[in-house]
Every structure is written in structure tokens, then in C-alpha cells.
Amino acid sequence: MGKFVFRRVLQAIPTFFGITAIAFIIMVSAPGDPIALITFNPTRDAVSIARMERSLGLDQPPIIQYVYWLVGNDWVMIDVDGDGAGETPGIRHGLLRGDLGQSIRFKQPVLKLILERIPATLQLALVSLVFGYGIGIGLGVLAAVFHKTWIDWLIRVISVIGNAIPPFWLGLVLIIIFSVQLGVLPMGGMRDIASRGGFNLAETFRHMLLPVFVFSLNTVAFVSRFVRTEILEVLAQDYVRTAYAKGLTNRTVWLHHAAKNALIPVATYVGVSVGTLLSGSVIIEQVFDWPGMGRLVVNAVFNRDYPLVMGSVVVGAIMFIIGILFSDFLYALLDPRIRLK
């Protein structure tokens, strides 16, 4: 098992750098100029703008900018606010040095901004993931047990509807119904405006109820259909019929013969779900005004904040790779033959 995990970790290293390189090229190729977005002084001349671009490395080709972002460079920070403070030389940053740089828009370290936002995203996403898989697997097993009955039909209809409804539309509809019309749930955010801080379980539950439901609905729909299909396929295998012929009970056949093999393909989707937590939270956090990484990424993209965008890409790539490694680990745990390969 140790060698298997070690090989997977080594294979993930070039994947990580490939993701960051592709994302960086796409980002700098997009239309828009970050200097124009942060320069509001109409009296600023072309020379000062050129100096600002040089200080941020934006005057270099994309491949050189990527190398600077990766390994670091000797920057000089320009007087962005026009307050006459001048330049501050000797500032170095680079991913391989453990520094994601400074946000162009917020003028704060990227790592600091990410660490402030990522707990909220993980709280929302992980709760949604646990809820989605718990309900989805339960419904899938229930549909397989009552195959070709009205229960199976109802669960399949629910899964189709769950896959078809756009999350942003559903979120807005739920806000209108439960927040605007009925007034029983908050419209967004993590806590009430009048809250004095600190953790309050009841308050947190009320604020998370709608976003968790919307976030996990697609997972419930997909996992329920997936589990149903896999269980029915496993139950049709010869070794399951042999187990029944030997006089084993339904409980023994399901738990010791069918369930483990049926869950092997589900492990793939678990890893992908963990890896896409950040991307999936973008829409939900915008709709419900959730102060997490998703909103930070959207603001960074709109403001062409290259360091902040790349910092978010790093976090997303790490989460995706961890998700894939988690899938590989579950594969090896559920099926020992994979470890030998």
C-alpha cells in the first residue's frame, strides 16, 4: 500500500505544475488590463504606468511571467496610490519559495486572503458533500432494493429533476420563497447582522440550510442513480447467485458480497467531488453571499488580479489532486488487485 500511494504522489507533481501553467497562460491571454483597473488617477502618465507594469512583471511574455511567479524574482513595488511614497525595492516572491505574492487589487498577501476565506468554503462544501453522499447512497440502495416498484420510479424521477435544475436558479427561487415571502430563513451570509461573533450552532444551521441543500442536490441525484445501477449490476453476477444458492441471508449477501464491489466505482466520483469543491462553491457563494473562496475567485477574475487568481488555482489544483489521490486510496482499499497493478 505504501509504494502504491508513493507512486501516485509522484505522478501528481507534474499534474500540479501542468494545471498551473495552463491556467496562467489562459489567464494572461484573456482580454483586460489589471493596470487600467487599479489606476484611477487621470493625471498618471505613460511613464509611471510603464514602471508599474515592470514592477509587477506584466511587461514580460507570458512564459517569463509564469517563471517569475513560480520561482520568484526581484520586484520593486510602485507607488500605486499616487501618494508620493515612491518605490520599495527588494520584494521577492515565488510559489517554490512558499510565497504566492501580493494581490494587485487588495494590496495584501494572497496567502493571507486565501486563509481568511477558505475555512468558510470548506465548511459549506464538506457538509454538502457528506449530506449529498449520505442521502444519495441511501436512495440508491433503496431504489435497488425496491427495483421496478413505485419507490424505484419516484427516486429516479427525483434524481432526474435534481440533475436538470440549475443551482443558481434554484437558489434564487428558494431565497424568494423562504426568505422574502415566508421570512423563516436568512437570505445569505454566515451569520446575522446583529450577531456579536462567536460560534452559534442554531444560527449557523439556519444560514447553511439553503446553500447546503442547493449545493448537495446534484450530488444526491447523481450518486443515487449511480449506486442503484452499480448494485443492480453486481446483484446480477454469478457469485451473488451462488451466495444465495448456498443459503446465505440477504444481509450477508448484500454486506459481504454485493456492497463492497458496488462501491468501487463510486470511489471515483468521491475523489472528483472532493477535487471540485472550490469550483462548485463559486455559484453557491455568489447566490447566497457566502464569504468564501468562491466569491474571492470571482472578484479576482473580474479585476484581473493575476496573483490572486493564480493563488486560487493553486488551492484548487491541490484540492483536486488530493481528491484523486483519495480515490486511488479508496480503490486500493476496496480492491487489493489494484495495488498489485
C-alpha positions in Angstrom: 0.0 0.0 0.0 2.8 2.4 0.9 4.5 2.0 -2.5 1.2 2.4 -4.3 0.5 5.7 -2.6 4.0 6.9 -3.1 3.8 6.3 -6.8 0.5 8.2 -7.0 2.0 11.2 -5.2 5.0 11.3 -7.6 2.6 11.2 -10.6 0.6 14.1 -9.1 3.6 16.5 -9.1 3.8 17.1 -12.9 0.0 17.2 -12.9 0.0 20.1 -10.5 2.6 22.2 -12.4 0.7 21.4 -15.7 -2.5 22.7 -14.2 -0.9 25.9 -13.0 0.9 26.5 -16.4 -2.3 26.1 -18.5 -4.3 28.3 -16.1 -1.6 31.0 -16.2 -1.5 31.1 -20.0 -5.3 31.3 -20.2 -5.4 34.0 -17.6 -2.9 36.3 -19.2 -4.4 35.7 -22.6 -7.8 36.9 -21.5 -8.8 40.5 -22.5 -8.4 43.2 -20.0 -5.6 45.1 -18.3 -5.2 44.9 -14.5 -3.2 48.2 -14.5 -6.2 50.0 -16.1 -8.5 48.6 -13.4 -6.3 49.8 -10.5 -5.2 53.1 -12.0 -7.9 55.7 -11.3 -5.6 58.7 -11.4 -6.3 60.5 -14.7 -3.1 62.5 -14.3 -0.9 59.4 -14.3 1.4 59.5 -17.3 2.6 56.7 -19.5 6.0 56.5 -17.8 4.5 55.8 -14.4 2.2 53.2 -15.9 5.1 51.5 -17.7 7.0 51.5 -14.4 4.1 49.9 -12.7 3.8 47.2 -15.3 7.5 46.5 -15.0 7.3 46.2 -11.2 4.5 43.7 -11.5 6.3 41.8 -14.3 3.4 42.5 -16.7 5.8 43.8 -19.4 7.3 40.3 -19.9 6.0 37.5 -22.2 3.5 35.1 -20.6 6.1 32.3 -20.2 8.5 34.6 -18.4 5.7 35.8 -16.1 4.9 32.2 -15.3 8.6 31.5 -14.4 8.7 34.7 -12.2 5.5 33.6 -10.5 6.9 30.1 -10.0 10.5 30.7 -8.9 10.3 34.3 -7.8 12.0 37.5 -8.9 13.4 40.8 -7.5 10.4 43.1 -7.8 10.0 46.7 -7.0 6.6 47.9 -5.8 5.5 51.1 -7.4 3.6 54.0 -5.8 0.2 52.6 -6.9 -1.9 55.0 -4.8 -0.1 58.1 -6.1 0.7 59.3 -2.6 4.3 60.1 -3.4 5.7 57.3 -1.2 8.0 56.1 -4.1 9.2 52.6 -4.6 10.0 49.8 -2.2 12.8 47.6 -3.6 13.8 44.1 -2.7 10.5 42.3 -2.5 10.7 38.7 -3.6 8.0 36.1 -4.1 7.5 32.8 -5.9 5.5 29.6 -5.4 8.6 27.5 -4.8 9.6 29.9 -2.1 6.3 29.5 -0.3 5.0 32.9 -1.3 2.0 33.4 -3.6 2.7 37.1 -3.9 0.6 40.2 -3.3 -2.9 40.9 -4.6 -2.9 43.7 -7.1 -6.5 44.7 -6.1 -6.4 44.3 -2.3 -2.7 45.1 -1.8 -2.5 42.2 0.7 -0.6 38.9 0.6 -2.5 36.4 -1.5 -1.9 33.6 1.1 -3.5 35.8 3.8 -6.6 36.4 1.8 -7.0 32.7 0.9 -6.5 31.6 4.5 -9.2 34.0 5.6 -11.7 32.7 3.1 -11.1 29.0 2.7 -12.5 27.9 6.1 -15.9 29.1 5.1 -15.7 27.3 1.8 -14.6 24.1 3.4 -17.4 24.3 6.0 -20.0 24.7 3.3 -18.6 22.2 0.8 -17.7 19.4 3.2 -21.1 19.5 4.9 -22.8 19.5 1.5 -20.6 16.6 0.4 -21.3 14.5 3.4 -25.0 15.2 3.2 -25.1 14.6 -0.6 -23.3 11.2 -0.4 -25.2 10.1 2.7 -28.6 10.8 1.1 -27.5 9.7 -2.4 -26.2 6.3 -1.3 -29.3 5.7 0.8 -31.7 6.5 -2.0 -29.6 4.4 -4.4 -29.7 1.4 -2.2 -33.4 1.9 -1.6 -34.1 2.1 -5.3 -32.1 -1.1 -5.9 -33.9 -3.0 -3.1 -37.3 -2.0 -4.5 -36.4 -2.4 -8.1 -39.2 -1.9 -10.6 -41.6 -0.6 -7.9 -43.1 2.9 -7.4 -40.3 3.7 -4.9 -37.7 3.0 -7.6 -39.6 5.1 -10.0 -40.0 8.0 -7.6 -36.3 8.0 -6.7 -35.3 8.0 -10.4 -37.7 10.9 -11.1 -36.2 12.9 -8.2 -32.7 12.2 -9.5 -33.5 13.4 -13.0 -35.1 16.6 -11.6 -32.1 17.2 -9.3 -29.7 16.9 -12.3 -31.8 19.2 -14.5 -32.4 22.1 -12.2 -29.6 24.9 -12.4 -28.2 25.6 -9.0 -28.3 29.4 -9.4 -32.0 29.3 -10.4 -32.9 27.0 -7.6 -31.0 29.1 -5.1 -32.8 32.3 -6.1 -36.2 30.6 -6.0 -35.6 29.2 -2.5 -34.5 32.7 -1.3 -37.7 34.2 -2.7 -39.9 31.6 -1.1 -38.2 31.0 2.3 -36.5 34.4 2.9 -38.6 37.0 1.1 -42.1 35.5 1.2 -42.1 33.4 4.4 -39.2 35.1 6.2 -38.2 31.9 8.0 -34.6 31.7 6.7 -31.9 34.3 6.1 -31.2 35.5 2.6 -27.5 34.8 2.8 -24.2 35.2 4.7 -22.8 33.1 7.5 -24.4 34.9 10.5 -26.9 37.5 11.4 -26.0 41.2 11.1 -26.8 41.7 14.8 -24.6 38.8 15.8 -21.7 39.7 18.1 -19.4 37.0 16.8 -18.6 33.6 18.1 -20.0 30.2 17.0 -23.7 29.7 17.4 -24.9 26.3 16.2 -28.6 27.3 15.7 -27.6 30.5 13.8 -25.0 28.6 11.6 -27.6 25.9 10.8 -30.2 28.4 9.6 -27.7 30.1 7.4 -26.3 26.9 5.9 -29.7 25.2 5.3 -30.4 26.6 1.9 -26.9 26.7 0.4 -26.2 23.1 1.6 -29.4 21.9 0.1 -28.7 23.5 -3.3 -25.0 22.5 -3.2 -25.7 18.8 -2.4 -28.8 18.3 -4.7 -26.8 17.5 -7.8 -24.6 15.1 -5.8 -27.7 13.3 -4.3 -29.2 13.0 -7.8 -26.1 11.6 -9.4 -25.0 9.3 -6.6 -28.4 7.8 -6.2 -28.6 6.8 -9.8 -25.0 5.6 -9.9 -25.4 3.5 -6.8 -28.6 2.0 -8.0 -27.1 1.0 -11.3 -23.9 -0.5 -9.7 -25.9 -2.5 -7.1 -28.2 -4.0 -9.7 -25.2 -4.9 -11.9 -23.4 -6.6 -9.0 -26.5 -8.5 -7.9 -26.8 -10.0 -11.4 -23.3 -11.5 -11.2 -22.8 -15.3 -10.9 -21.0 -15.1 -7.5 -24.0 -13.4 -5.9 -26.4 -16.0 -7.3 -24.0 -18.7 -5.9 -24.1 -17.0 -2.5 -27.9 -17.1 -2.5 -27.8 -20.8 -3.6 -25.6 -21.6 -0.6 -28.4 -20.4 1.7 -26.8 -17.1 2.8 -29.2 -14.4 4.1 -29.9 -11.2 2.2 -28.0 -9.2 4.8 -24.9 -11.4 4.4 -25.0 -11.3 0.6 -25.5 -7.5 0.5 -22.9 -6.5 3.1 -20.2 -9.1 2.3 -20.6 -9.7 -1.4 -22.5 -7.0 -3.2 -22.0 -3.7 -1.3 -18.2 -3.7 -1.4 -17.9 -4.4 -5.1 -20.7 -2.0 -5.9 -19.0 0.9 -4.1 -15.7 0.6 -6.0 -16.9 2.7 -9.0 -18.5 5.2 -6.5 -15.0 5.9 -5.2 -14.1 7.6 -8.4 -16.8 10.2 -8.0 -15.9 10.7 -4.4 -12.4 11.9 -5.4 -13.7 14.1 -8.2 -16.3 15.7 -5.8 -13.5 16.5 -3.3 -11.4 18.0 -6.1 -14.2 20.2 -7.4 -15.3 21.7 -4.1 -13.8 25.1 -4.9 -15.3 25.3 -8.4 -18.7 24.1 -7.2 -18.8 26.7 -4.5 -18.4 29.7 -6.8 -22.0 29.8 -7.9 -23.5 28.9 -4.5 -21.4 31.5 -2.7 -22.4 34.2 -5.1 -26.1 33.4 -4.8 -26.1 33.2 -1.0 -23.5 35.8 -0.3 -21.3 33.3 1.4 -17.9 34.8 2.3 -15.7 32.0 1.0 -13.1 31.3 -1.7 -15.8 31.2 -4.5 -16.6 34.9 -4.1 -12.9 35.8 -3.8 -12.1 34.0 -7.1 -14.9 35.8 -8.9 -13.7 39.2 -7.7 -10.1 38.3 -8.7 -11.1 37.3 -12.2 -13.2 40.4 -12.8 -10.4 42.6 -11.5 -7.7 40.8 -13.5 -5.9 40.2 -10.2 -3.3 37.7 -11.6 -1.6 36.8 -8.3 -4.9 36.2 -6.5 -6.3 34.2 -9.4 -3.1 32.0 -9.5 -3.2 31.6 -5.8 -6.8 30.3 -6.1 -5.7 28.0 -8.9 -3.0 26.6 -6.6 -5.6 25.9 -3.9 -8.0 24.3 -6.5 -5.3 22.2 -8.0 -4.1 20.9 -4.6 -7.7 20.1 -3.7 -8.3 18.3 -7.0 -5.1 16.2 -6.7 -5.9 15.3 -3.1 -9.3 14.2 -4.3 -7.8 12.0 -7.0 -5.3 10.5 -4.5 -8.2 9.9 -2.1 -10.0 8.0 -4.9 -6.9 5.9 -5.6 -6.6 5.1 -1.9 -10.2 4.0 -1.8 -9.7 1.9 -4.9 -6.8 0.1 -3.3 -8.6 -0.3 -0.1 -11.7 -1.8 -1.7 -10.0 -3.9 -4.3 -6.5 -5.3 -3.4 -5.9 -6.2 -7.1 -5.4 -2.5 -7.9 -2.4 -2.3 -5.5 -0.6 -5.1 -7.4 -1.0 -3.2 -10.7 
